[in-house]
Amino acid sequence: MFGTRALLASLSTPFKRSQLGLFHGKMRQSGNNVPFSKHKTKRTWLPNVQQKRLRSDVLGENMKLKLTTRALKTIKKYGGLDNYLLNTQTDLLGQEGMRLRILVREQMNLKGL
């Protein structure tokens, strides 16, 4: 019944650059530029990536991360980097986010939190 959903899942390959930071599921999008003459030309839109230093209270250090403005807004909503890493779905974090989540969990277990 949901054949298109399975097809979409198989076609959507991960955006390679998004695995190196916190992109919160944002990916490269493609479409057309359509001017007044209606002559369409292909183009892509990239996520708005910023490089920020964020503080991890559990790890006790500042980390320099590449993240999208969507991820930054969500981090503020959750009340900090540690809460964001622990409470966000795994498919939105990517490889770097999962690596940081494991570090935070290990440190919390050592501190007994």
Number of C-alpha atoms within 10 A of each C-alpha: 5 6 7 9 10 10 10 10 9 9 9 9 9 13 14 10 13 25 16 15 21 28 27 23 19 20 18 13 10 11 11 11 12 11 9 6 6 8 9 12 10 9 10 11 10 10 17 12 19 16 12 14 13 16 15 16 13 17 16 9 11 12 13 12 16 20 22 22 18 16 23 21 10 16 19 12 11 15 10 16 22 20 18 20 22 17 10 16 13 15 11 16 23 22 16 16 24 19 12 19 22 13 13 21 17 14 15 13 9 9 9 7 8
